[in-house]
Amino acid sequence: MPATTRSTPKRSAPMPARNNKKWTVTEERALIRMCRHENNNVSDMAERLNRTPDSIRYRLVKIFAEHMEGREPSEENIQDVSDWLVHPGN
């Protein structure tokens, strides 16, 4: 029986330069600004920050969770944080 070899699938597109790099405070602030004030979608934010769309989603969830710390887990508080993140002036 011949030995089988496993090949690694090749990526069709290169990964963004910031892939697997720690987020800087400047990048996180830019992400919040893009989300709150510029109404960018995830793909646009990923392209501008040289990150993957998944990394943008995960970071937004992390920011959301950090703002929820110390609050009561009521729907009103969740809505407050959501409004802060996606609606300027709240």
Contacts in CASP RR format, 6 or more apart in sequence:
PFRMAT RR
TARGET T0000
AUTHOR 0000-0000-0000
METHOD contacts of the structure
MODEL  1
MPATTRSTPKRSAPMPARNNKKWTVTEERALIRMCRHENNNVSDMAERLN
RTPDSIRYRLVKIFAEHMEGREPSEENIQDVSDWLVHPGN
15 52 0 8 1.000
16 46 0 8 1.000
16 50 0 8 1.000
16 51 0 8 1.000
16 52 0 8 1.000
17 50 0 8 1.000
18 27 0 8 1.000
18 49 0 8 1.000
18 50 0 8 1.000
18 51 0 8 1.000
18 55 0 8 1.000
19 51 0 8 1.000
19 52 0 8 1.000
19 55 0 8 1.000
23 59 0 8 1.000
27 49 0 8 1.000
28 59 0 8 1.000
28 63 0 8 1.000
30 48 0 8 1.000
30 49 0 8 1.000
31 45 0 8 1.000
31 49 0 8 1.000
31 56 0 8 1.000
31 59 0 8 1.000
31 60 0 8 1.000
31 63 0 8 1.000
32 63 0 8 1.000
32 85 0 8 1.000
34 40 0 8 1.000
34 44 0 8 1.000
34 45 0 8 1.000
34 48 0 8 1.000
35 45 0 8 1.000
35 60 0 8 1.000
35 85 0 8 1.000
35 86 0 8 1.000
36 84 0 8 1.000
36 85 0 8 1.000
36 86 0 8 1.000
36 87 0 8 1.000
36 88 0 8 1.000
37 88 0 8 1.000
40 48 0 8 1.000
42 53 0 8 1.000
42 56 0 8 1.000
42 57 0 8 1.000
43 53 0 8 1.000
45 51 0 8 1.000
45 56 0 8 1.000
46 52 0 8 1.000
46 53 0 8 1.000
46 55 0 8 1.000
46 56 0 8 1.000
49 56 0 8 1.000
51 59 0 8 1.000
60 85 0 8 1.000
63 85 0 8 1.000
64 81 0 8 1.000
64 82 0 8 1.000
64 85 0 8 1.000
67 81 0 8 1.000
67 84 0 8 1.000
67 85 0 8 1.000
68 77 0 8 1.000
68 78 0 8 1.000
68 81 0 8 1.000
71 77 0 8 1.000
71 81 0 8 1.000
80 90 0 8 1.000
83 90 0 8 1.000
84 90 0 8 1.000
END
